Amino acid sequence: MSAYKFNDPLGMYFVTFTVVEWVDVFTRDDYRLIVVDSLKHCQTEKGLIIHAWVLMSNHLHLIISRKEDGESLSDIVRDFKKFTSSKIIKSIKENTGESRKNWMLWIFESAGRKNSNNKSYQFWRQDNHAEQLVSNKFMDQKLDYIHNNPVEARLTDEPEHYLYSSAKCYAGQKGSLEISIIA
């Protein structure tokens, strides 16, 4: 499956978006909020349905589908990655307090030069590892994987205590994003 292809247009998918060279960009709120705000935009304007998510320091896991009258998942993913890439690169460039600025921009520019699809910088890896969730067992496995990712990384003791995750919603609390809970 290519980077933006989904076999079942109305299916539910587990996807991972990874920063090139696993650069730990999302250790700063400025960059994390760009991702969260863009996901909100995709929900309200493009028909994205988020069932679960977690934003780690260098990657984003999601379980997603789309509304029947929404844009295709391929288009949503493409637009999300394109928008967040340019917005985060711009934010890095303008952030005078970013101690890693030159190093990160050098990595993103180097990755961009290696990819003919880019004009200058590449932020996200091309692939997204889309896996359609076709059984309850597989769905439960991916849901647990997403929510336990911050626990495994020793960022929190309990999944619902991690701010950039849907685990709060599954624990009956309000999270950073509206989600459609998997029953």
Backbone bond lengths (Angstrom), bond angles and torsions (degrees), N, CA, C in turn:
res aa  C-N    CA-C-N  psi(-1)  N-CA   C-N-CA  omega(-1)  CA-C   N-CA-C  phi
1 M - - - 1.442 - - 1.525 108.06 -
2 S 1.322 117.65 131.86 1.457 119.76 -179.82 1.518 110.38 -75.30
3 A 1.307 115.76 175.82 1.464 121.52 -170.77 1.530 113.86 -56.28
4 Y 1.320 118.45 -34.35 1.461 119.69 -173.68 1.524 113.06 -121.91
5 K 1.325 118.91 22.46 1.462 121.58 -178.03 1.520 110.55 -103.92
6 F 1.326 114.81 135.12 1.447 122.25 177.40 1.532 106.24 -127.58
7 N 1.326 117.32 122.63 1.466 121.78 -174.41 1.518 113.81 -63.88
8 D 1.314 117.90 -43.68 1.456 122.61 -178.92 1.523 108.35 -105.39
9 P 1.335 118.00 110.70 1.468 120.45 -174.60 1.533 114.14 -58.18
10 L 1.319 117.67 -28.25 1.456 120.48 -178.86 1.524 112.22 -108.93
11 G 1.327 116.90 13.06 1.455 121.39 -179.36 1.517 112.69 -75.06
12 M 1.321 114.96 168.34 1.462 122.86 176.30 1.526 106.73 -105.53
13 Y 1.343 116.19 132.74 1.461 121.06 -173.44 1.523 112.10 -129.44
14 F 1.320 114.34 145.37 1.457 122.91 168.01 1.518 105.75 -95.81
15 V 1.334 117.41 124.26 1.464 121.72 179.53 1.520 109.63 -131.34
16 T 1.317 114.41 153.54 1.460 121.69 175.96 1.517 108.46 -130.13
17 F 1.321 116.43 127.94 1.459 122.35 173.76 1.519 106.68 -109.99
18 T 1.324 116.06 122.57 1.459 121.30 -175.05 1.524 110.38 -117.09
19 V 1.313 116.39 136.23 1.461 121.76 175.58 1.533 107.95 -69.42
20 V 1.335 116.79 139.69 1.463 120.08 -179.98 1.522 109.66 -55.56
21 E 1.307 115.05 142.65 1.470 123.20 -179.89 1.536 113.04 55.53
22 W 1.323 116.13 19.46 1.466 121.70 177.35 1.538 112.48 54.68
23 V 1.321 116.67 36.63 1.462 121.28 179.44 1.532 108.91 -66.52
24 D 1.317 117.18 130.70 1.460 123.13 -178.80 1.528 111.40 -79.52
25 V 1.314 115.97 72.07 1.459 121.54 -178.62 1.526 111.44 -75.99
26 F 1.326 116.54 -38.31 1.459 120.67 -169.96 1.522 113.23 -85.69
27 T 1.319 114.61 40.08 1.462 121.00 170.62 1.527 109.75 -95.80
28 R 1.317 116.58 -4.93 1.460 122.22 179.60 1.535 109.57 -117.14
29 D 1.327 115.62 137.49 1.464 120.55 -178.58 1.521 113.17 -60.09
30 D 1.330 118.09 -36.92 1.465 120.47 -179.06 1.531 110.93 -52.17
31 Y 1.307 116.65 -45.68 1.460 121.63 -176.32 1.525 111.27 -77.76
32 R 1.325 117.47 -36.22 1.471 120.86 177.34 1.525 110.34 -63.23
33 L 1.328 116.77 -41.26 1.463 120.18 -178.12 1.520 112.41 -67.46
34 I 1.314 117.98 -28.60 1.469 120.63 174.72 1.523 109.31 -62.10
35 V 1.326 116.96 -42.95 1.467 121.16 179.19 1.524 110.10 -65.60
36 V 1.324 117.51 -48.27 1.463 121.05 -178.33 1.531 110.66 -61.49
37 D 1.328 117.32 -46.40 1.466 120.65 179.70 1.523 111.68 -63.39
38 S 1.314 117.36 -37.43 1.457 120.61 178.95 1.529 111.40 -69.03
39 L 1.318 116.65 -38.03 1.472 119.81 175.35 1.529 110.34 -62.84
40 K 1.335 117.32 -41.66 1.467 121.11 177.10 1.529 110.37 -60.24
41 H 1.314 116.35 -43.36 1.464 121.05 178.87 1.536 110.29 -61.24
42 C 1.313 116.70 -44.60 1.470 120.38 179.72 1.529 110.81 -62.88
43 Q 1.318 117.11 -33.20 1.457 120.78 177.70 1.532 111.25 -68.03
44 T 1.323 116.78 -48.12 1.467 120.24 -174.26 1.520 113.25 -80.19
45 E 1.325 117.42 -32.96 1.460 120.10 -172.66 1.521 115.04 -105.88
46 K 1.327 118.40 -20.32 1.464 120.19 -173.69 1.527 113.79 -119.67
47 G 1.328 117.24 -7.55 1.462 120.26 178.12 1.512 115.16 86.91
48 L 1.335 117.75 18.99 1.457 121.21 177.30 1.525 109.73 -70.94
49 I 1.325 115.95 135.38 1.462 121.88 172.77 1.521 106.61 -112.93
50 I 1.320 115.90 123.00 1.465 121.42 178.02 1.519 107.56 -104.41
51 H 1.327 115.20 123.27 1.460 121.41 179.31 1.523 110.93 -99.09
52 A 1.311 117.07 -28.92 1.467 122.28 177.83 1.518 107.77 -163.39
53 W 1.344 115.56 153.54 1.462 119.21 179.29 1.519 110.00 -162.62
54 V 1.314 114.34 157.38 1.459 121.90 169.89 1.526 107.58 -154.32
55 L 1.310 115.84 133.98 1.457 122.10 176.02 1.520 108.08 -107.93
56 M 1.311 115.49 116.04 1.459 121.70 178.91 1.532 108.47 -100.45
57 S 1.314 118.11 -173.00 1.466 120.77 -174.25 1.527 113.24 -66.97
58 N 1.324 117.52 -24.94 1.468 119.75 -175.66 1.528 113.81 -141.98
59 H 1.312 117.56 11.03 1.455 120.75 177.59 1.521 111.41 -158.66
60 L 1.318 114.22 163.89 1.455 122.88 -178.49 1.519 107.86 -130.86
61 H 1.334 116.80 125.75 1.462 122.15 172.94 1.518 108.14 -105.31
62 L 1.319 115.96 139.67 1.459 121.34 178.30 1.523 110.05 -140.51
63 I 1.314 116.15 149.14 1.460 121.85 160.73 1.516 103.96 -113.32
64 I 1.333 115.69 118.72 1.463 120.73 -171.92 1.524 111.68 -134.22
65 S 1.316 113.57 158.90 1.455 122.68 167.49 1.528 105.07 -149.45
66 R 1.311 116.09 -168.35 1.461 117.85 -179.68 1.525 109.90 -139.90
67 K 1.315 114.80 158.52 1.455 120.23 174.18 1.525 108.18 -70.13
68 E 1.323 116.14 150.81 1.467 119.70 -179.48 1.519 112.20 -57.90
69 D 1.331 116.44 -37.44 1.464 120.03 -178.36 1.530 112.39 -94.89
70 G 1.338 116.77 9.37 1.463 120.73 179.76 1.523 111.71 -87.43
71 E 1.307 115.03 178.40 1.456 120.73 176.65 1.527 109.58 -68.95
72 S 1.319 116.57 163.94 1.463 119.97 178.82 1.531 109.36 -68.17
73 L 1.334 116.31 152.42 1.466 119.61 177.20 1.521 110.76 -59.54
74 S 1.310 117.16 -37.05 1.468 120.57 178.31 1.521 110.98 -58.24
75 D 1.327 116.30 -46.17 1.465 120.39 -179.92 1.528 111.57 -67.66
76 I 1.324 116.64 -41.16 1.459 120.31 179.77 1.524 110.68 -62.21
77 V 1.332 116.57 -47.67 1.467 121.10 -179.71 1.525 110.60 -62.52
78 R 1.327 116.21 -45.50 1.475 120.44 178.96 1.517 110.76 -57.55
79 D 1.334 116.48 -50.03 1.469 120.96 -177.42 1.526 111.85 -66.26
80 F 1.331 116.72 -40.38 1.464 120.75 178.25 1.527 110.37 -60.33
81 K 1.323 116.75 -49.49 1.463 120.01 -177.73 1.526 111.35 -65.60
82 K 1.316 117.12 -39.73 1.462 120.84 -179.98 1.530 110.79 -65.56
83 F 1.333 116.58 -47.29 1.466 120.52 -178.59 1.525 111.53 -64.83
84 T 1.338 117.12 -49.60 1.463 119.33 -177.29 1.524 111.22 -65.25
85 S 1.324 116.83 -35.38 1.470 119.81 177.16 1.520 111.10 -57.89
86 S 1.327 115.52 -54.62 1.474 118.54 -176.59 1.522 111.60 -66.58
87 K 1.326 117.74 -38.17 1.469 120.99 -178.85 1.539 111.33 -68.10
88 I 1.323 117.29 -40.92 1.466 120.12 -179.91 1.530 110.47 -70.52
89 I 1.318 118.05 -42.72 1.477 120.98 177.22 1.534 109.34 -58.61
90 K 1.333 116.60 -46.05 1.473 120.61 178.92 1.520 110.33 -60.88
91 S 1.317 117.30 -43.11 1.458 121.57 179.95 1.528 111.45 -63.61
92 I 1.317 116.85 -40.77 1.474 120.64 177.17 1.530 109.68 -61.62
93 K 1.341 116.34 -45.89 1.464 120.62 -179.26 1.532 112.10 -60.79
94 E 1.324 116.59 -38.42 1.461 121.13 -175.48 1.524 113.43 -87.38
95 N 1.308 118.01 -10.94 1.462 122.03 -176.60 1.527 109.80 -81.52
96 T 1.323 115.91 99.84 1.466 120.35 -177.17 1.523 112.53 -68.29
97 G 1.325 117.10 -20.48 1.457 120.59 179.71 1.521 113.96 -93.51
98 E 1.338 117.33 5.83 1.461 121.12 -177.96 1.524 109.88 -82.17
99 S 1.330 115.77 103.83 1.468 121.14 -177.10 1.526 112.77 -69.11
100 R 1.334 117.36 -19.06 1.470 121.10 -177.25 1.528 112.61 -100.90
101 K 1.329 116.69 9.36 1.457 122.65 -171.56 1.535 112.88 -51.90
102 N 1.323 118.28 -58.09 1.468 120.80 -175.60 1.520 111.69 -61.48
103 W 1.312 116.65 -41.61 1.467 121.38 -179.52 1.525 111.04 -63.85
104 M 1.338 116.69 -48.18 1.470 119.88 -179.12 1.521 111.12 -64.82
105 L 1.314 117.41 -45.92 1.465 119.90 -179.39 1.521 111.26 -62.44
106 W 1.331 117.37 -36.26 1.463 121.08 177.58 1.535 110.20 -63.28
107 I 1.326 117.17 -43.24 1.476 120.68 178.88 1.521 110.36 -64.33
108 F 1.330 117.69 -46.23 1.463 120.72 -178.17 1.529 111.73 -67.09
109 E 1.328 116.82 -35.48 1.465 120.33 177.07 1.523 110.46 -69.92
110 S 1.325 117.43 -41.77 1.468 121.31 177.75 1.522 111.01 -60.92
111 A 1.317 116.72 -43.41 1.462 120.91 178.07 1.528 110.39 -65.02
112 G 1.320 117.47 -38.24 1.464 121.87 179.16 1.516 112.83 -64.52
113 R 1.327 116.59 -37.50 1.470 120.31 179.21 1.526 111.68 -66.53
114 K 1.325 117.02 -27.01 1.470 121.29 -178.92 1.527 112.60 -82.71
115 N 1.326 117.10 -9.41 1.460 121.06 -175.30 1.522 109.76 -119.83
116 S 1.316 116.57 116.40 1.469 120.89 -176.92 1.533 112.48 -68.64
117 N 1.336 118.10 -13.02 1.467 121.00 178.37 1.525 112.51 -76.86
118 N 1.336 118.03 -11.26 1.457 122.06 -176.03 1.520 111.44 -106.62
119 K 1.336 114.47 152.69 1.459 119.68 175.74 1.519 110.97 -87.53
120 S 1.335 117.23 -37.95 1.462 118.93 -178.90 1.522 112.73 -146.96
121 Y 1.325 117.65 -55.56 1.459 120.95 -175.13 1.532 110.92 -113.53
122 Q 1.311 116.23 151.64 1.456 121.66 168.99 1.515 107.27 -125.83
123 F 1.325 115.59 123.71 1.463 120.99 -179.36 1.523 111.39 -99.91
124 W 1.334 116.78 -55.00 1.463 121.60 179.73 1.527 110.52 -91.43
125 R 1.302 116.90 147.40 1.466 120.66 169.86 1.518 108.31 -64.31
126 Q 1.318 117.26 154.05 1.463 121.84 -176.85 1.527 112.64 -66.78
127 D 1.314 117.98 -37.85 1.457 120.83 -175.18 1.521 111.06 -80.99
128 N 1.331 115.92 161.68 1.458 119.42 177.06 1.527 112.12 -134.33
129 H 1.307 117.54 2.76 1.469 123.02 176.75 1.522 112.72 52.13
130 A 1.322 117.85 43.85 1.463 121.13 -178.55 1.522 110.87 -64.17
131 E 1.331 114.86 126.89 1.465 121.35 176.61 1.517 107.59 -129.18
132 Q 1.327 116.24 121.43 1.456 119.51 179.39 1.526 109.75 -73.24
133 L 1.314 115.55 136.04 1.464 121.17 179.66 1.525 108.16 -89.96
134 V 1.321 115.57 104.76 1.461 120.24 -173.20 1.528 113.66 -110.28
135 S 1.316 117.65 -8.84 1.469 119.99 178.00 1.518 109.47 -136.07
136 N 1.321 115.69 155.08 1.466 120.10 178.31 1.519 111.43 -62.70
137 K 1.311 117.00 -37.33 1.467 121.02 -179.76 1.533 110.52 -62.81
138 F 1.323 116.65 -46.23 1.465 121.43 179.51 1.533 110.39 -65.24
139 M 1.342 116.33 -39.99 1.463 121.41 178.97 1.534 110.14 -62.60
140 D 1.331 116.68 -47.12 1.465 120.82 178.91 1.525 111.55 -61.34
141 Q 1.332 115.84 -40.07 1.469 120.82 179.25 1.530 110.27 -61.09
142 K 1.318 117.77 -46.94 1.469 121.61 -178.80 1.525 111.36 -69.08
143 L 1.313 117.19 -37.51 1.457 121.00 178.17 1.530 110.22 -63.56
144 D 1.318 117.03 -45.61 1.470 120.88 176.64 1.524 111.18 -63.13
145 Y 1.322 116.39 -40.78 1.463 120.89 179.68 1.528 110.52 -60.47
146 I 1.321 116.38 -46.89 1.465 121.08 179.77 1.529 110.68 -59.70
147 H 1.306 116.41 -52.26 1.462 120.07 -173.56 1.522 113.40 -72.25
148 N 1.315 117.85 -25.99 1.466 120.11 179.44 1.528 113.25 -91.64
149 N 1.323 117.56 -4.10 1.461 120.95 179.83 1.529 112.28 -55.37
150 P 1.349 120.26 -47.81 1.472 120.16 178.54 1.528 113.00 -67.02
151 V 1.327 117.48 -29.34 1.463 120.83 177.46 1.527 109.21 -69.60
152 E 1.322 116.54 -45.92 1.473 121.37 178.35 1.525 111.10 -61.57
153 A 1.335 116.57 -33.74 1.470 121.03 178.83 1.527 112.14 -82.52
154 R 1.320 117.02 1.94 1.471 124.39 179.16 1.534 113.03 61.25
155 L 1.330 114.70 35.53 1.462 120.23 176.39 1.520 111.71 -91.29
156 T 1.329 116.31 -18.50 1.453 122.42 -179.44 1.527 108.77 -159.21
157 D 1.317 115.72 159.41 1.462 120.19 176.96 1.527 111.95 -86.61
158 E 1.320 115.88 -30.02 1.459 121.59 -176.99 1.530 109.05 -126.36
159 P 1.324 118.43 135.18 1.468 120.87 -178.32 1.524 113.47 -54.43
160 E 1.341 118.22 -39.73 1.460 120.86 -175.65 1.525 113.19 -73.11
161 H 1.313 117.97 -7.03 1.468 120.87 177.02 1.533 112.60 -87.47
162 Y 1.314 116.92 -10.20 1.468 120.99 -179.42 1.528 108.76 -84.05
163 L 1.316 116.64 123.48 1.461 122.55 -172.87 1.529 113.59 -65.44
164 Y 1.313 118.21 -38.42 1.461 121.64 -172.26 1.523 111.17 -98.48
165 S 1.337 114.24 61.16 1.453 121.10 -176.21 1.522 109.66 -159.72
166 S 1.313 115.59 159.45 1.459 120.83 175.99 1.521 112.06 -88.12
167 A 1.319 118.80 1.09 1.463 121.55 -178.23 1.525 111.28 -57.60
168 K 1.330 117.69 -35.33 1.468 121.05 177.44 1.527 110.35 -58.30
169 C 1.314 116.54 -44.19 1.464 121.29 -178.64 1.529 110.73 -62.46
170 Y 1.319 116.34 -41.27 1.459 120.62 179.41 1.528 111.44 -70.65
171 A 1.331 117.22 -17.17 1.465 121.87 176.26 1.533 111.03 -95.34
172 G 1.342 116.85 9.04 1.459 121.35 177.22 1.515 114.95 84.10
173 Q 1.341 117.68 13.38 1.462 122.00 179.99 1.529 109.99 -107.34
174 K 1.318 116.62 167.69 1.466 120.94 176.18 1.512 109.74 -82.09
175 G 1.323 115.91 130.24 1.454 120.68 179.45 1.520 112.14 -104.86
176 S 1.327 116.25 -175.66 1.463 122.53 -179.10 1.524 112.21 -73.70
177 L 1.344 116.37 -24.59 1.467 121.89 -179.84 1.521 109.54 -128.17
178 E 1.317 115.52 149.34 1.459 120.05 171.14 1.532 107.33 -74.36
179 I 1.309 116.20 134.13 1.461 118.15 177.96 1.522 110.59 -131.46
180 S 1.301 115.09 161.60 1.455 122.64 174.56 1.525 106.41 -103.51
181 I 1.321 116.06 102.40 1.462 121.34 -174.33 1.528 110.53 -64.83
182 I 1.306 114.76 136.74 1.459 121.68 176.65 1.520 107.48 -80.76
183 A 1.322 116.27 121.38 1.480 120.21 -177.18 1.517 111.49 -77.99
